[in-house]
């Protein structure tokens, strides 16, 4: 398992990223991935948050759930960003499976005293309209049912630019990582700042 830990002085909290290849830096050096770039930016800004990137290429929601208890026990994060579900869709899992698994993950995070964040997931448009709609609809539903913030899918502005995507049409290139960082940084920072007073 590739586990990257980036610490800042004046620790104010810990953010765990539980994702798949979209956050793991697929087909690039780990230091080029958006979580590392985000750490570097926050370090320059003296924003004291530790980022733990536990994203693993190929992970499904079930893989994430299986790894989650040990990660929570080891790192005791204050916030957990869940970026999972694309592989469930690509493998054609019934939407009920990622729904139930993500629901359980959110419950475990909350029971551990951490605050979950959920990322909306989109899958390639060639999987059929009915299936795509059912899969993608579970995210706003879960967000509402569990009172969890729902973040926009960070590839939305990327996938329409072929030069920023690998030939598979699924994964972003290294050149796309700064753009993803720039999208995620204010969203995550705002949420952290509004919730850190409760830590």
Long-range contacts (C-beta under 8 A, 24 or more apart in sequence): 1-54, 1-56, 1-67, 2-30, 2-55, 2-56, 3-52, 3-53, 3-54, 4-30, 4-35, 4-36, 4-51, 4-52, 4-53, 5-50, 5-51, 5-52, 5-53, 6-35, 6-36, 6-39, 6-43, 6-50, 6-51, 6-52, 6-53, 7-50, 8-39, 8-42, 8-43, 8-46, 8-47, 8-48, 8-49, 8-50, 9-48, 10-46, 10-48, 11-48, 11-49, 11-50, 12-48, 12-49, 12-196, 12-199, 13-48, 13-49, 13-50, 13-77, 13-78, 13-79, 13-192, 13-196, 13-199, 14-49, 14-50, 14-51, 14-52, 14-75, 14-76, 14-77, 14-78, 14-79, 15-49, 15-50, 15-51, 15-52, 15-77, 15-78, 15-79, 15-80, 15-81, 15-188, 15-192, 16-52, 16-54, 16-71, 16-72, 16-75, 16-77, 16-79, 16-80, 16-81, 16-114, 17-51, 17-52, 17-53, 17-54, 17-55, 17-80, 17-81, 17-83, 18-54, 18-55, 18-64, 18-67, 18-68, 18-71, 18-80, 18-81, 18-82, 18-83, 18-84, 18-105, 19-53, 19-54, 19-55, 19-56, 19-59, 19-64, 19-81, 19-82, 19-83, 19-84, 19-119, 20-55, 20-56, 20-57, 20-58, 20-59, 20-60, 20-83, 20-84, 20-86, 20-87, 21-55, 21-56, 21-57, 21-58, 21-59, 21-171, 22-55, 22-83, 22-86, 22-154, 22-155, 22-171, 22-172, 23-53, 23-55, 23-83, 24-53, 24-55, 24-56, 24-57, 25-177, 26-57, 26-166, 26-171, 27-166, 27-171, 28-173, 28-174, 28-177, 29-174, 32-174, 32-177, 33-177, 34-154, 34-177, 34-178, 34-180, 34-181, 34-184, 37-177, 37-178, 37-181, 38-181, 38-184, 38-185, 38-188, 41-181, 41-185, 42-185, 42-189, 47-189, 49-192, 52-77, 55-83, 58-87, 59-84, 59-87, 60-84, 60-85, 60-87, 60-88, 60-91, 60-93, 60-98, 60-101, 61-85, 61-88, 61-97, 61-98, 61-101, 61-102, 61-105, 62-88, 62-97, 62-101, 64-101, 64-105, 65-101, 65-104, 65-105, 65-108, 68-105, 68-108, 68-109, 69-108, 72-108, 72-109, 72-112, 72-114, 76-112, 76-114, 77-114, 78-114, 78-115, 78-195, 78-196, 78-199, 79-114, 79-115, 79-116, 79-117, 79-188, 79-191, 79-192, 79-195, 80-109, 80-114, 80-115, 80-116, 80-117, 81-117, 81-119, 81-151, 81-188, 82-106, 82-109, 82-116, 82-117, 82-118, 82-119, 83-119, 83-121, 84-121, 85-121, 85-135, 85-138, 85-139, 86-121, 86-122, 86-123, 86-170, 88-135, 89-121, 89-123, 89-127, 89-131, 89-132, 89-135, 90-123, 90-124, 90-127, 90-170, 92-127, 92-131, 95-131, 95-134, 95-135, 95-137, 95-138, 98-135, 98-138, 99-138, 99-141, 99-142, 102-138, 102-142, 103-142, 103-145, 103-146, 106-142, 106-146, 106-148, 107-146, 110-146, 115-195, 116-146, 116-148, 117-148, 117-149, 117-151, 117-188, 117-191, 118-142, 118-143, 118-148, 118-149, 118-150, 118-151, 119-150, 119-151, 119-152, 119-153, 119-154, 120-150, 120-151, 120-152, 120-153, 121-153, 122-153, 122-155, 122-156, 124-169, 124-170, 149-191, 151-184, 151-187, 152-183, 152-187, 154-180, 154-183, 154-184, 155-180, 157-183
